[in-house]
Amino acid sequence: MCAPVFVEFFQYSWYKGGYVEDHPGPFKTPVQRCLSPDNASHSCKSCPRSGFILCPYCREVYCFDCFVVDFHRCC
């Protein structure tokens, strides 16, 4: 959740809470950015299974096991 692609998403919470007056502009939520239905049409970067999630750091698609169970770390 600390990936740079989520900056506007978190800035919006400060705006919506009334702490700042500047709207951060358009943004995608983590679900919209990482869990696209299109991910299943891609193969996992680490194995031959179909994709599940797009890593917000390296922008590669991984299956559930490689991303969650094996704890994908790209940074």
C-alpha positions as CSV (number, residue, x, y, z in Angstrom):
1,M,0.0,0.0,0.0
2,C,3.0,2.3,0.1
3,A,3.6,2.1,-3.7
4,P,3.8,5.5,-5.4
5,V,0.8,4.7,-7.6
6,F,-1.4,5.1,-4.5
7,V,-0.4,8.6,-3.5
8,E,-3.5,10.3,-4.9
9,F,-5.7,7.6,-3.3
10,F,-4.3,8.4,0.2
11,Q,-4.3,12.2,-0.5
12,Y,-8.0,11.9,-1.2
13,S,-8.7,10.7,2.4
14,W,-7.1,13.9,3.7
15,Y,-9.2,16.0,1.3
16,K,-12.4,14.1,2.1
17,G,-11.7,14.4,5.9
18,G,-11.5,18.2,5.5
19,Y,-7.9,18.5,6.5
20,V,-6.8,19.9,3.1
21,E,-8.7,21.9,0.5
22,D,-6.9,20.7,-2.7
23,H,-8.6,17.7,-4.4
24,P,-5.8,15.3,-5.5
25,G,-7.4,14.7,-8.9
26,P,-8.5,11.5,-10.5
27,F,-7.1,8.2,-9.1
28,K,-7.7,4.5,-9.2
29,T,-8.4,2.6,-6.0
30,P,-6.1,-0.4,-5.1
31,V,-8.9,-2.8,-6.2
32,Q,-9.2,-1.0,-9.6
33,R,-5.4,-0.9,-10.1
34,C,-4.4,-4.3,-8.8
35,L,-7.4,-6.7,-9.2
36,S,-8.5,-6.2,-12.8
37,P,-10.5,-9.1,-14.3
38,D,-8.0,-8.8,-17.2
39,N,-5.2,-10.2,-14.9
40,A,-6.6,-13.7,-15.4
41,S,-5.9,-13.6,-19.1
42,H,-2.1,-13.2,-18.3
43,S,0.2,-15.8,-17.0
44,C,1.9,-15.4,-13.7
45,K,5.4,-13.9,-13.9
46,S,6.9,-16.6,-11.7
47,C,5.0,-19.8,-12.8
48,P,2.6,-21.1,-15.5
49,R,-0.6,-20.4,-13.6
50,S,-3.0,-17.7,-14.6
51,G,-2.6,-14.3,-13.1
52,F,-4.5,-12.9,-10.1
53,I,-3.0,-9.5,-9.0
54,L,-0.9,-6.8,-10.6
55,C,2.0,-5.8,-8.3
56,P,1.8,-2.0,-7.8
57,Y,5.6,-1.7,-7.7
58,C,7.0,-3.9,-10.5
59,R,3.7,-3.8,-12.6
60,E,3.9,-7.5,-13.3
61,V,1.0,-10.0,-12.9
62,Y,1.3,-12.8,-10.4
63,C,-0.9,-15.8,-9.3
64,F,-2.3,-15.9,-5.8
65,D,0.3,-18.4,-4.6
66,C,3.3,-16.5,-5.9
67,F,2.0,-13.2,-4.6
68,V,0.4,-14.0,-1.3
69,V,1.5,-17.5,-0.2
70,D,5.2,-17.1,-1.3
71,F,5.1,-13.4,-0.3
72,H,6.2,-11.7,-3.5
73,R,8.8,-9.0,-2.8
74,C,10.1,-6.8,-5.6
75,C,11.6,-4.0,-3.5
